[in-house]
Amino acid sequence: MREPRSQAERDATTMESMYVLLTALALAGGIFMTVASPALIFDWVQADARRCLIIAAKVTAVSAALIRLVQGLWRR
């Protein structure tokens, strides 16, 4: 059996988990803005293409965030 973790170890785990969460959110936001920026900024993107770009940005951002969360928390 393992001995109980100290308060410092529990705090370190909490901080690392929060870091993983925040970096996943930042990554998702950056990817969303990168993929969706043509649809959000330029008027030459038509309605169907705009909708497709925004959907692709959402899917890509969520996928990247989930991959980052799993990758970061798996090591714990």
C-alpha positions as CSV (number, residue, x, y, z in Angstrom):
1,M,0.0,0.0,0.0
2,R,1.0,3.5,-0.6
3,E,1.4,6.0,2.1
4,P,-0.9,9.0,2.0
5,R,0.2,12.0,0.0
6,S,1.3,15.1,1.8
7,Q,-0.5,18.4,1.4
8,A,2.3,19.7,-0.8
9,E,1.9,16.7,-3.2
10,R,-1.8,17.3,-3.4
11,D,-1.3,21.0,-4.0
12,A,1.2,20.2,-6.7
13,T,-1.2,17.9,-8.4
14,T,-4.0,20.5,-8.3
15,M,-1.7,23.2,-9.8
16,E,-0.5,20.9,-12.6
17,S,-4.1,19.9,-13.4
18,M,-5.1,23.6,-13.5
19,Y,-2.1,24.4,-15.8
20,V,-3.2,21.6,-18.1
21,L,-6.8,22.9,-18.2
22,L,-5.7,26.5,-18.9
23,T,-3.2,25.6,-21.6
24,A,-5.9,23.4,-23.2
25,L,-8.3,26.4,-23.2
26,A,-5.6,28.7,-24.6
27,L,-4.8,26.2,-27.3
28,A,-8.4,25.8,-28.3
29,G,-8.9,29.6,-28.5
30,G,-5.8,30.1,-30.6
31,I,-6.7,27.3,-33.0
32,F,-10.3,28.5,-33.3
33,M,-9.2,32.0,-34.1
34,T,-6.6,30.8,-36.6
35,V,-9.1,28.6,-38.5
36,A,-12.1,30.9,-38.2
37,S,-10.4,34.2,-38.8
38,P,-11.0,34.4,-42.5
39,A,-14.7,33.8,-41.9
40,L,-14.9,36.3,-39.1
41,I,-12.7,39.1,-40.5
42,F,-13.1,39.2,-44.3
43,D,-16.3,39.9,-46.2
44,W,-15.4,37.9,-49.2
45,V,-16.2,34.6,-47.5
46,Q,-19.7,33.6,-48.5
47,A,-22.4,32.2,-46.2
48,D,-21.8,28.5,-46.8
49,A,-18.0,28.8,-46.7
50,R,-18.3,30.9,-43.5
51,R,-20.5,28.3,-41.8
52,C,-18.1,25.5,-42.8
53,L,-15.0,27.4,-41.6
54,I,-16.7,28.1,-38.2
55,I,-17.8,24.5,-37.8
56,A,-14.3,23.3,-38.8
57,A,-12.8,25.7,-36.3
58,K,-15.0,24.5,-33.5
59,V,-14.3,20.8,-34.2
60,T,-10.6,21.4,-34.5
61,A,-10.4,23.5,-31.3
62,V,-12.4,21.0,-29.2
63,S,-10.3,18.1,-30.6
64,A,-7.0,19.9,-29.7
65,A,-8.3,20.8,-26.3
66,L,-9.3,17.2,-25.5
67,I,-6.0,15.9,-26.8
68,R,-4.1,18.3,-24.6
69,L,-6.2,17.4,-21.5
70,V,-5.8,13.7,-22.0
71,Q,-2.1,14.1,-22.7
72,G,-1.5,16.3,-19.7
73,L,-3.6,14.3,-17.2
74,W,-2.5,10.9,-18.4
75,R,1.0,11.6,-17.1
76,R,-0.5,12.1,-13.6
